[in-house]
Amino acid sequence: MKIDPKFNFKGFSGKDPLSPAALGYYFPAEFHPHEATWLSWPHKEASWPGRIDSIFPSFSRFVAYLSEGEKVHIMLADATMQAFAIAHLERAGADMTQVFFHHFPTNDAWCRDHGPSFLLNKHPEMGKAIVDWGYNAWGNKYPPYDLDNLIPEKVALHLGIPCFKPGIIMEGGSVDFNGKGTLLSTEACLLNPNRNPQYNKQEIERFLRDYYGVQQILWLGDGIIGDDTDGHVDDLTRFVSESKVVTVVESNKKDENFQVLKDNLEMLQAFRLPDGQSLDIVELPMPSPVIYEDTRLPASYANFYIANKHVIVPTFRDKNDDKALDILSACFPDRKVVGVDSWDLIWGLGSFHCLSQQEPAYQSQPTIQ
């Protein structure tokens, strides 16, 4: 069976035989091999007030690392912005034969949340699909977001693959996957009334199962201080294998993140995977507080991105930078873990994981959930 890519699937109740999960689709783990990474070129000055020019070297270095191991698709407004991007990327040493531009205008750069969520199928002949979740800029905090909300469907049309439309708000940074049917999220974000007030927890879980192809949802509590997304899990806890997670912890008992992260750790310790196995938990330090105009920013080493050849980790000119890189290097023996300065990027309240969305590749033996 092959799905007509021109047909959009909308709003299943959870029992429809044509839901993505029922058709065999699932969302792979980020450590699954990539076909490409998708990005939206940063251009919104209000996201980095007075400092946007300072973020391009780090963003371009990020692209350069990505281009060593996979294709990089960059969405931007027009030829003028493309020429500007090319100049920065060439300066950073990116492999431009691996970089592809698409004139898909966006409101902002946070592709993890407004970009395409790619699905693979247990039957490779079915091809890939995209889930086009609704996007409202984290509870209508930063309008306008109309251009961002169009991106998944534009990518699906460009690639000629099916596009599923659940009809609810969902952000890529609010979920993390082990690729074997388990999803991590936070109640603070997904159950926030500024997202989908018409649905309760059980109904939200039904959407997650139907559209991501998972069987188990593990709920954490609150996010870190300064996170304007209301608690995205990609600043807290990340799967690095099917049963191992890294999670940030705070050693300073006087720090305002201490209790939140302690509670988070205790919840992780109590979780069990479907086979009864406990999670293998690796603790990752937090950097010292990063403050901008008397506001604490959501600086976290957990906002790393797992690419084919590298794990790109935000660093913050902090004493814990090297410790965090060493811990993550032990978690990824098959990849090179690299730190890229995120001191200016984090002024936009996000870093490399927030900026990126992976497109998985089919393997000769696809991952079966």
C-alpha positions in Angstrom: 0.0 0.0 0.0 1.3 3.5 -0.9 -0.4 6.6 0.4 -1.2 9.4 -2.0 1.0 12.3 -0.8 -1.6 14.8 -2.0 -4.1 13.5 0.6 -4.1 15.1 4.1 -5.3 13.1 7.1 -7.0 15.2 9.7 -8.2 14.8 13.3 -8.5 11.1 14.2 -10.4 10.1 17.3 -7.9 7.4 18.1 -9.7 4.4 16.7 -9.6 5.3 13.0 -8.0 2.5 11.0 -6.1 5.1 8.9 -4.4 6.8 11.9 -0.6 7.0 11.4 0.1 4.3 14.1 -2.5 2.0 12.6 -0.8 2.4 9.2 2.5 1.4 10.7 4.1 4.8 11.2 6.3 5.8 14.1 8.6 8.5 15.2 12.2 7.2 15.5 14.7 8.2 18.2 17.0 11.1 17.4 20.0 8.7 17.5 18.5 6.7 14.6 20.4 7.5 11.4 19.4 10.7 9.7 18.7 11.5 6.1 19.0 15.2 6.9 18.5 17.9 9.4 16.0 20.7 8.8 16.6 24.3 10.0 15.0 27.7 9.7 17.6 30.5 9.2 17.5 33.0 12.2 16.3 36.4 11.2 13.9 37.7 13.9 15.8 40.5 15.8 13.2 40.5 18.6 14.3 37.0 19.5 17.8 38.2 20.1 17.3 41.9 20.9 20.4 43.9 20.0 22.4 40.7 19.6 21.2 38.9 16.5 24.4 39.5 14.6 26.4 37.7 17.2 24.6 34.4 16.8 25.5 33.7 13.2 29.0 32.3 13.8 27.7 29.7 16.3 24.7 28.8 14.2 26.9 28.4 11.1 29.4 26.3 13.0 26.4 24.1 14.0 25.6 23.7 10.3 29.2 22.9 9.5 29.2 20.0 11.9 25.9 18.7 10.5 27.2 18.9 6.9 30.0 16.5 7.7 27.5 13.6 8.2 24.2 14.4 6.6 22.3 16.8 4.3 21.1 20.1 5.8 17.9 21.7 4.6 17.6 25.4 5.4 14.4 27.3 5.1 14.6 31.1 4.6 12.7 33.9 3.0 14.3 34.8 -0.3 17.5 35.0 -2.4 18.8 37.9 -0.3 18.7 36.0 2.9 20.1 33.0 1.1 23.2 34.9 0.0 23.6 36.2 3.5 23.4 32.6 4.9 25.9 31.3 2.3 28.5 33.9 3.3 28.3 32.9 6.9 28.2 29.1 6.2 31.2 29.3 3.9 33.1 31.3 6.5 32.3 28.5 9.1 33.6 25.8 6.7 30.3 24.1 6.0 30.3 21.5 3.2 28.0 23.5 0.8 27.4 20.4 -1.4 25.4 19.1 1.6 23.4 22.3 2.2 20.1 22.9 0.4 18.0 26.1 0.6 14.2 26.4 0.4 12.4 29.7 0.1 9.9 28.9 2.8 9.5 32.1 4.9 9.3 31.7 8.6 8.4 34.0 11.5 11.3 32.7 13.7 14.1 30.1 13.9 12.8 27.5 16.3 12.4 24.6 13.8 12.1 21.9 16.5 8.7 23.3 17.3 7.3 24.6 14.0 9.1 22.3 11.6 8.2 18.9 10.1 7.9 15.9 12.4 9.0 13.0 10.2 7.6 9.5 10.6 9.0 6.2 9.3 7.0 3.1 8.6 7.5 -0.4 9.8 7.0 -1.3 6.1 9.6 0.7 4.2 7.7 0.6 1.0 5.1 2.9 2.6 7.8 5.6 2.6 7.9 8.5 5.0 5.2 10.9 6.3 5.0 14.1 8.2 2.8 15.1 11.1 1.7 18.7 10.9 0.9 19.6 14.5 -0.6 23.0 15.1 1.7 25.6 16.4 0.8 28.7 18.5 4.2 30.0 19.6 4.1 28.4 23.0 0.7 29.5 24.1 0.4 32.6 21.8 3.3 34.3 23.6 5.0 35.6 20.4 2.7 36.4 17.5 2.7 36.3 14.6 3.4 32.7 13.9 1.3 32.2 10.8 4.3 31.5 8.5 5.8 29.0 11.0 2.5 27.1 11.1 2.7 26.5 7.3 6.1 24.9 7.3 5.3 21.2 7.8 2.8 21.1 5.0 5.2 23.0 2.7 7.9 20.5 3.4 5.5 17.5 2.8 4.4 19.0 -0.5 8.0 19.6 -1.5 9.0 16.0 -0.7 5.8 14.5 -2.1 5.0 12.6 1.1 1.7 12.3 3.1 0.9 14.9 5.7 -1.1 14.0 8.8 -3.0 16.8 10.6 -4.0 16.0 14.1 -5.6 19.4 14.7 -4.0 20.1 18.1 -1.0 22.1 19.3 2.2 20.2 19.8 5.9 21.2 19.8 8.9 19.0 19.0 10.8 20.2 22.0 8.1 18.9 24.4 8.7 15.3 23.6 11.6 12.8 23.4 11.7 9.3 22.2 13.6 6.0 22.7 12.6 4.6 19.3 11.1 1.5 21.0 7.6 2.9 21.8 8.4 5.1 24.8 7.9 8.9 24.9 9.0 11.4 27.5 7.2 14.7 28.1 6.2 17.1 30.9 2.8 17.8 32.3 3.8 21.5 32.7 3.9 21.9 28.9 1.6 19.4 27.2 -1.2 19.8 29.8 -0.9 23.6 29.9 -4.3 25.2 29.2 -2.6 27.6 26.7 -2.1 24.6 24.3 -5.1 22.4 24.1 -7.6 23.3 26.8 -10.3 21.2 25.2 -8.5 17.9 25.9 -7.6 16.2 29.1 -4.5 14.1 29.8 -6.0 10.8 28.6 -7.1 12.5 25.3 -3.6 14.0 24.8 -2.1 10.6 25.3 -4.4 9.2 22.6 -3.0 11.8 20.1 0.6 10.9 21.1 -0.1 7.2 20.5 -1.9 7.7 17.3 0.4 10.2 15.6 3.8 9.3 17.0 3.2 5.6 17.1 4.2 5.1 20.7 2.8 2.8 23.4 4.1 4.3 26.6 4.1 8.0 27.8 6.3 8.9 30.8 5.3 12.2 32.4 7.8 14.5 34.1 6.7 17.6 36.1 8.0 21.1 35.7 10.7 22.6 33.5 13.7 24.7 34.3 13.6 28.4 35.3 13.6 30.8 32.4 12.1 28.3 29.9 9.3 30.3 28.1 8.0 27.1 26.6 6.4 26.1 29.9 8.7 23.2 30.5 10.1 21.5 27.3 11.6 18.2 28.0 14.6 18.9 25.7 16.0 21.2 28.4 15.6 18.4 31.1 15.9 14.8 30.1 17.0 13.1 26.8 17.1 9.5 25.6 20.6 8.6 24.5 19.7 4.9 23.9 16.6 2.7 24.2 17.0 2.5 27.9 19.4 5.2 28.9 18.6 8.9 29.6 20.7 11.9 30.6 19.1 14.3 32.9 20.3 17.6 34.3 20.7 18.1 38.0 21.6 21.1 40.2 24.1 20.6 43.0 23.5 24.0 44.6 20.7 23.6 47.1 20.1 27.4 47.0 19.6 27.5 43.3 16.0 27.9 42.2 16.3 24.9 39.8 17.5 22.5 42.6 14.1 21.2 43.8 12.6 21.0 40.3 15.4 18.9 39.0 15.6 16.8 42.2 11.9 16.0 41.7 12.5 15.2 38.1 15.3 12.8 39.0 13.1 11.0 41.5 10.4 10.5 38.9 12.9 9.1 36.4 14.1 6.6 39.1 10.6 5.4 39.6 9.8 4.8 35.9 9.8 1.4 34.3 9.9 0.6 30.6 7.3 -1.8 29.2 9.6 -4.8 29.9 9.9 -3.8 33.5 13.4 -2.5 33.1 14.3 0.7 35.0 15.9 3.6 33.2 19.7 3.8 33.1 20.1 7.4 34.4 23.1 9.6 33.7 23.3 12.8 35.6 24.4 15.9 33.7 25.4 19.1 35.6 23.7 22.5 35.0 25.8 25.5 34.0 26.0 28.5 36.4 23.0 30.8 35.9 23.1 32.9 32.7 21.4 36.2 33.3 20.2 38.7 30.7 18.6 42.0 31.9 17.8 40.5 35.3 16.2 37.5 33.7 17.6 34.0 34.1 17.9 32.2 30.7 17.2 28.5 30.2 20.8 27.5 29.7 21.0 23.7 29.8 23.5 21.1 28.4 20.5 18.8 27.7 19.7 20.9 24.6 22.2 19.0 22.6 21.5 17.7 19.1 22.4 14.1 18.0 23.6 14.2 14.4 25.0 11.3 12.4 28.6 12.0 13.1 28.5 14.5 16.0 26.6 15.3 19.1 26.6 19.1 19.2 26.4 20.5 22.7 25.7 24.1 23.8 28.4 25.5 26.0 28.1 28.6 28.1 31.7 29.7 29.0 31.2 27.9 32.3 33.3 25.7 34.6 30.9 22.7 33.9 31.3 22.9 30.1 34.1 20.3 29.9 32.5 18.1 32.5 29.2 18.0 30.5 31.1 17.2 27.3 33.0 14.3 29.0 29.8 12.8 30.4 28.1 13.0 27.0 31.1 11.6 25.2 30.8 8.5 27.4 27.2 8.2 26.3 28.0 8.4 22.6 31.1 6.2 21.8 30.1 6.1 18.1 29.9 9.9 17.6 32.2 12.8 18.3 30.8 15.1 21.0 31.6 18.7 20.3 30.8 21.9 22.2 29.7 25.0 20.4 29.5 28.3 22.2 25.8 29.2 23.0 26.4 32.3 25.1 24.6 34.5 22.6 22.2 31.9 21.2 20.7 31.3 24.6 19.6 35.0 24.8 16.9 33.8 22.3 15.8 31.3 25.0 16.9 28.2 23.1 19.9 26.4 21.6 20.8 23.8 19.1 18.1 21.2 19.8 15.4 23.9 19.7 16.8 25.1 16.3 16.7 21.7 14.5 14.5 18.9 13.4 15.8 15.6 12.1 14.7 13.7 9.0 15.3 10.0 9.7 16.7 7.6 7.1 15.5 4.1 6.3 18.0 1.4 7.3 18.3 -2.0 5.6 16.6 -3.4 8.7 14.2 -0.7 10.0 13.7 -0.2 13.7 10.5 -2.1 14.7 8.6 -1.0 17.8 
